[in-house]
Amino acid sequence: MSRIETVNPAQATGQAKELLDGVKAKLGMTPNLMRVMANSPAVLDAYLKFSGALSEGELSAPTREQIALTVGQANSCDYCLSAHTAIAKMNGLSADQIRAARLASSSDAKTNAILVFASQLIQKRGFVSDADITAAREAGVTDAEFAEVIANAALNILTNYFNHVAQTAIDFPAAEKITSGPPTESPANAQSCHSDACSLAS
């Protein structure tokens, strides 16, 4: 049971009801995370607007989902891993690509660089090195993409921590357990460290 109330959309009023109705209209369901956030319509509204704005950015939906999986794995968020596994599948990612993303890995060099940078960002609490940035740049990551990787990581930290505190009930198929952690190497070395995952993902 969630430690913060899971708002019943049928009993919600005012802005909370409007926001939850909008979520259901868009997704066909009202995820428990959104229902818990609806205790503060300001929080749910901010989350939806932030997420919506990033969906209009440079990074593709599959890449954003891969970042979410990398961050969720780093922060051990079972709810987010389950939700983003389901959403990643909807965006065309295979089970192997999803598993690789959780290990901050992809066989596509640029995507791999993005995921390793996202992993470094979490592990180092934002204090990434010049070498981390240089390695990502050498793989083709642009300044706009750096900005969006940081923003997408921050968005997912919000949901990860929110779910840790609330202990939100998972309402997606449970993600498989993976014990291996993300790489600590630069993008240039990450594929050799996770060669099995890299060979399967794209």
Backbone hydrogen bonds in HBPLUS format (Angstrom, degrees):
<---DONOR---> <-ACCEPTOR-->    atom                        ^
c    i                          cat <-CA-CA->   ^        H-A-AA   ^      H-
h    n   atom  resd res      DA  || num        DHA   H-A  angle D-A-AA Bond
n    s   type  num  typ     dist DA aas  dist angle  dist       angle   num
A0003-ARG N   A0166-ALA O   2.59 MM 163  4.82 163.8  1.61 147.4 150.6     1
A0007-VAL N   A0035-ARG O   3.21 MM  28  4.92 154.9  2.28 110.6 109.3     2
A0011-GLN N   A0008-ASN O   2.86 MM   3  5.37 148.9  1.95 116.4 126.1     3
A0012-ALA N   A0008-ASN O   3.05 MM   4  6.17 116.8  2.46 146.0 162.1     4
A0012-ALA N   A0009-PRO O   3.33 MM   3  4.99 151.4  2.41  92.4 100.7     5
A0017-LYS N   A0013-THR O   3.31 MM   4  4.84 159.2  2.36 105.4 108.8     6
A0018-GLU N   A0014-GLY O   3.13 MM   4  6.49 161.2  2.17 150.5 156.1     7
A0019-LEU N   A0015-GLN O   2.90 MM   4  6.09 163.9  1.93 155.8 159.2     8
A0020-LEU N   A0016-ALA O   2.96 MM   4  6.11 165.6  1.98 151.2 155.5     9
A0021-ASP N   A0017-LYS O   2.84 MM   4  5.91 158.0  1.89 150.6 157.0    10
A0022-GLY N   A0018-GLU O   3.04 MM   4  6.20 147.8  2.15 138.5 147.2    11
A0023-VAL N   A0019-LEU O   2.96 MM   4  6.28 149.1  2.05 146.2 154.6    12
A0024-LYS N   A0020-LEU O   3.02 MM   4  6.27 163.9  2.04 150.3 153.7    13
A0025-ALA N   A0021-ASP O   2.98 MM   4  6.16 155.8  2.04 144.4 151.3    14
A0026-LYS N   A0022-GLY O   3.08 MM   4  6.23 146.6  2.19 141.2 149.4    15
A0027-LEU N   A0023-VAL O   2.82 MM   4  5.93 168.5  1.83 159.9 163.2    16
A0028-GLY N   A0024-LYS O   2.68 MM   4  4.80 143.6  1.81 131.0 139.4    17
A0034-MET N   A0031-PRO O   3.01 MM   3  5.50 119.1  2.39 110.1 123.1    18
A0035-ARG N   A0031-PRO O   3.14 MM   4  6.51 153.0  2.22 147.5 155.8    19
A0036-VAL N   A0032-ASN O   2.83 MM   4  6.10 149.7  1.92 154.1 161.4    20
A0037-MET N   A0033-LEU O   2.92 MM   4  6.16 162.3  1.95 150.5 155.8    21
A0038-ALA N   A0034-MET O   2.93 MM   4  6.04 134.7  2.14 137.2 148.9    22
A0039-ASN N   A0036-VAL O   3.18 MM   3  5.90 169.7  2.19 118.3 121.0    23
A0040-SER N   A0037-MET O   2.97 MM   3  5.98 164.6  2.00 130.1 132.8    24
A0043-VAL N   A0040-SER O   2.84 MM   3  5.33 126.0  2.13 114.3 127.6    25
A0044-LEU N   A0040-SER O   3.18 MM   4  6.57 161.5  2.22 157.9 162.4    26
A0045-ASP N   A0041-PRO O   2.82 MM   4  5.82 162.3  1.85 148.0 153.8    27
A0046-ALA N   A0042-ALA O   2.97 MM   4  6.02 156.4  2.03 138.7 145.5    28
A0047-TYR N   A0043-VAL O   2.90 MM   4  6.12 162.5  1.93 153.8 158.5    29
A0048-LEU N   A0044-LEU O   2.95 MM   4  6.12 168.7  1.96 153.6 156.4    30
A0049-LYS N   A0045-ASP O   2.97 MM   4  6.10 158.4  2.01 148.4 154.5    31
A0050-PHE N   A0046-ALA O   2.91 MM   4  6.00 161.2  1.95 150.2 155.6    32
A0051-SER N   A0047-TYR O   2.91 MM   4  6.05 170.9  1.91 154.9 157.7    33
A0052-GLY N   A0048-LEU O   2.84 MM   4  5.88 156.3  1.90 140.0 147.8    34
A0053-ALA N   A0049-LYS O   2.86 MM   4  5.98 155.6  1.92 146.0 152.1    35
A0054-LEU N   A0050-PHE O   3.09 MM   4  6.35 160.8  2.13 150.1 154.6    36
A0055-SER N   A0051-SER O   3.08 MM   4  6.33 136.8  2.28 142.1 153.8    37
A0056-GLU N   A0053-ALA O   3.06 MM   3  5.46 155.5  2.12 108.3 116.0    38
A0057-GLY N   A0054-LEU O   3.09 MM   3  5.13 164.2  2.11 109.0 111.5    39
A0064-ARG N   A0060-SER O   2.93 MM   4  6.23 158.0  1.98 153.8 160.4    40
A0065-GLU N   A0061-ALA O   2.96 MM   4  6.21 153.2  2.03 151.7 159.0    41
A0066-GLN N   A0062-PRO O   2.92 MM   4  6.20 148.8  2.02 144.1 153.1    42
A0067-ILE N   A0063-THR O   2.93 MM   4  6.25 154.1  2.00 150.1 156.7    43
A0068-ALA N   A0064-ARG O   2.96 MM   4  6.23 157.9  2.01 143.6 149.9    44
A0069-LEU N   A0065-GLU O   2.94 MM   4  6.21 149.6  2.04 145.7 153.6    45
A0070-THR N   A0066-GLN O   2.95 MM   4  6.21 156.4  2.00 147.3 153.7    46
A0071-VAL N   A0067-ILE O   2.90 MM   4  6.13 168.5  1.91 160.7 162.8    47
A0072-GLY N   A0068-ALA O   2.82 MM   4  5.84 159.2  1.86 142.7 149.8    48
A0073-GLN N   A0069-LEU O   2.95 MM   4  5.97 154.4  2.02 142.8 148.9    49
A0074-ALA N   A0070-THR O   3.06 MM   4  6.26 159.7  2.10 144.0 149.9    50
A0075-ASN N   A0071-VAL O   2.93 MM   4  6.14 146.2  2.05 148.6 157.7    51
A0077-CYS N   A0072-GLY O   2.96 MM   5  5.16 165.9  1.98 146.9 151.1    52
A0076-SER N   A0073-GLN O   3.16 MM   3  4.93 160.6  2.20  99.1 104.9    53
A0081-LEU N   A0077-CYS O   2.94 MM   4  6.12 161.0  1.97 154.9 161.0    54
A0082-SER N   A0078-ASP O   2.98 MM   4  6.06 156.3  2.04 144.2 150.3    55
A0083-ALA N   A0079-TYR O   2.87 MM   4  6.13 166.9  1.89 157.2 161.1    56
A0084-HIS N   A0080-CYS O   2.79 MM   4  5.83 169.7  1.81 151.5 155.1    57
A0085-THR N   A0081-LEU O   2.94 MM   4  5.83 138.1  2.12 133.8 144.3    58
A0086-ALA N   A0082-SER O   3.23 MM   4  6.43 161.3  2.27 144.4 148.3    59
A0087-ILE N   A0083-ALA O   2.99 MM   4  6.30 160.8  2.03 148.2 154.0    60
A0088-ALA N   A0084-HIS O   2.78 MM   4  5.65 151.5  1.86 133.7 142.3    61
A0089-LYS N   A0085-THR O   3.09 MM   4  6.27 154.2  2.15 143.7 149.7    62
A0090-MET N   A0086-ALA O   3.17 MM   4  6.51 150.3  2.26 141.5 149.4    63
A0091-ASN N   A0087-ILE O   3.03 MM   4  6.37 130.7  2.28 138.6 152.2    64
A0091-ASN N   A0088-ALA O   2.99 MM   3  4.96 130.2  2.25  93.7 107.9    65
A0093-LEU N   A0088-ALA O   3.05 MM   5  5.50 165.2  2.07 147.7 142.9    66
A0092-GLY N   A0089-LYS O   3.04 MM   3  5.15 157.6  2.10 110.3 111.2    67
A0098-ILE N   A0094-SER O   2.91 MM   4  6.16 155.1  1.98 151.1 158.3    68
A0099-ARG N   A0095-ALA O   2.96 MM   4  6.16 159.7  2.00 145.2 150.5    69
A0100-ALA N   A0096-ASP O   2.95 MM   4  6.11 160.0  1.99 144.6 150.5    70
A0101-ALA N   A0097-GLN O   2.92 MM   4  6.12 156.2  1.98 144.9 151.1    71
A0102-ARG N   A0098-ILE O   3.12 MM   4  6.42 150.1  2.22 145.9 153.1    72
A0103-LEU N   A0100-ALA O   2.89 MM   3  5.09 136.6  2.08 101.9 115.1    73
A0105-SER N   A0100-ALA O   2.95 MM   5  5.04 144.4  2.08 128.1 134.3    74
A0104-ALA N   A0101-ALA O   2.88 MM   3  4.78 154.9  1.94 110.0 111.0    75
A0112-ASN N   A0108-ASP O   2.80 MM   4  5.91 161.6  1.84 161.6 167.9    76
A0113-ALA N   A0109-ALA O   2.99 MM   4  6.20 154.0  2.06 142.4 149.0    77
A0114-ILE N   A0110-LYS O   2.97 MM   4  6.30 154.7  2.03 149.2 155.9    78
A0115-LEU N   A0111-THR O   2.93 MM   4  6.22 160.6  1.97 154.4 159.0    79
A0116-VAL N   A0112-ASN O   2.88 MM   4  6.09 163.3  1.90 155.3 160.0    80
A0117-PHE N   A0113-ALA O   2.92 MM   4  5.99 157.9  1.97 144.3 151.0    81
A0118-ALA N   A0114-ILE O   2.91 MM   4  6.14 156.0  1.96 144.6 151.6    82
A0119-SER N   A0115-LEU O   2.90 MM   4  6.13 154.4  1.97 145.3 152.3    83
A0120-GLN N   A0116-VAL O   2.86 MM   4  6.13 159.6  1.90 151.5 156.8    84
A0121-LEU N   A0117-PHE O   2.83 MM   4  6.03 154.4  1.90 149.7 157.3    85
A0122-ILE N   A0118-ALA O   3.12 MM   4  6.43 151.5  2.20 145.5 151.3    86
A0123-GLN N   A0119-SER O   2.92 MM   4  6.16 177.7  1.92 158.8 159.5    87
A0124-LYS N   A0120-GLN O   2.84 MM   4  5.79 158.2  1.89 150.3 155.6    88
A0126-GLY N   A0121-LEU O   2.85 MM   5  4.73 147.0  1.95 142.4 149.2    89
A0125-ARG N   A0122-ILE O   3.16 MM   3  5.08 163.2  2.19 104.6 109.3    90
A0127-PHE N   A0124-LYS O   2.96 MM   3  5.22 162.1  1.99 118.8 118.5    91
A0133-ILE N   A0129-SER O   3.25 MM   4  6.63 159.1  2.30 148.2 152.2    92
A0134-THR N   A0130-ASP O   2.83 MM   4  6.04 163.7  1.85 154.2 159.5    93
A0135-ALA N   A0131-ALA O   2.92 MM   4  5.98 163.1  1.95 147.3 151.5    94
A0136-ALA N   A0132-ASP O   3.24 MM   4  6.43 155.8  2.30 140.7 146.7    95
A0137-ARG N   A0133-ILE O   2.88 MM   4  6.13 160.4  1.92 153.0 159.0    96
A0138-GLU N   A0134-THR O   2.89 MM   4  6.10 157.4  1.94 152.2 158.0    97
A0139-ALA N   A0136-ALA O   3.05 MM   3  5.18 138.5  2.22  99.2 111.3    98
A0141-VAL N   A0136-ALA O   3.14 MM   5  5.58 164.9  2.16 143.0 139.0    99
A0140-GLY N   A0137-ARG O   2.83 MM   3  5.07 159.1  1.87 110.0 116.3   100
A0146-PHE N   A0142-THR O   2.85 MM   4  6.19 151.8  1.93 151.2 159.6   101
A0147-ALA N   A0143-ASP O   3.02 MM   4  6.28 165.0  2.04 151.1 154.1   102
A0148-GLU N   A0144-ALA O   3.06 MM   4  6.36 152.2  2.13 142.7 150.3   103
A0149-VAL N   A0145-GLU O   2.80 MM   4  5.99 150.7  1.89 150.3 158.3   104
A0150-ILE N   A0146-PHE O   3.03 MM   4  6.27 166.3  2.05 156.6 159.3   105
A0151-ALA N   A0147-ALA O   3.02 MM   4  6.25 158.4  2.06 142.5 148.9   106
A0152-ASN N   A0148-GLU O   2.79 MM   4  5.88 162.2  1.82 147.1 152.0   107
A0153-ALA N   A0149-VAL O   2.87 MM   4  6.01 155.2  1.93 147.1 154.4   108
A0154-ALA N   A0150-ILE O   2.93 MM   4  6.16 157.3  1.98 147.1 153.5   109
A0155-LEU N   A0151-ALA O   2.91 MM   4  6.16 156.3  1.96 148.7 155.1   110
A0156-ASN N   A0152-ASN O   3.05 MM   4  6.25 155.8  2.11 144.6 150.4   111
A0157-ILE N   A0153-ALA O   2.82 MM   4  6.11 143.7  1.96 147.4 158.6   112
A0158-LEU N   A0154-ALA O   3.05 MM   4  6.31 156.6  2.10 148.2 153.5   113
A0159-THR N   A0155-LEU O   3.28 MM   4  6.70 158.7  2.33 143.6 147.6   114
A0160-ASN N   A0156-ASN O   2.80 MM   4  5.91 158.8  1.85 147.2 154.1   115
A0161-TYR N   A0157-ILE O   2.89 MM   4  5.96 177.6  1.89 156.6 157.4   116
A0162-PHE N   A0158-LEU O   2.90 MM   4  5.95 155.4  1.96 145.6 153.7   117
A0163-ASN N   A0159-THR O   2.94 MM   4  6.02 160.5  1.98 145.3 149.8   118
A0164-HIS N   A0160-ASN O   2.94 MM   4  6.23 148.9  2.03 145.7 155.3   119
A0165-VAL N   A0161-TYR O   2.98 MM   4  6.20 165.0  2.01 154.2 156.5   120
A0166-ALA N   A0162-PHE O   2.90 MM   4  6.05 171.2  1.91 153.3 156.3   121
A0167-GLN N   A0163-ASN O   2.74 MM   4  5.23 140.4  1.89 135.9 145.2   122
A0189-ASN N   A0186-SER O   2.91 MM   3  5.48 141.9  2.06 116.8 126.9   123
A0190-ALA N   A0186-SER O   3.00 MM   4  6.05 133.7  2.22 148.4 161.5   124
A0193-CYS N   A0189-ASN O   3.32 MM   4  6.61 143.3  2.46 147.2 157.5   125
A0193-CYS N   A0190-ALA O   3.11 MM   3  5.17 127.0  2.40  96.4 110.4   126
A0194-HIS N   A0190-ALA O   3.08 MM   4  6.32 135.4  2.29 146.0 157.9   127
A0198-CYS N   A0194-HIS O   2.84 MM   4  6.03 168.2  1.86 161.9 165.9   128
A0199-SER N   A0195-SER O   2.91 MM   4  5.92 151.6  2.00 144.6 150.8   129
A0200-LEU N   A0197-ALA O   3.06 MM   3  5.30 143.7  2.20 103.1 113.9   130
A0201-ALA N   A0197-ALA O   3.02 MM   4  6.19 140.2  2.18 151.6 162.9   131
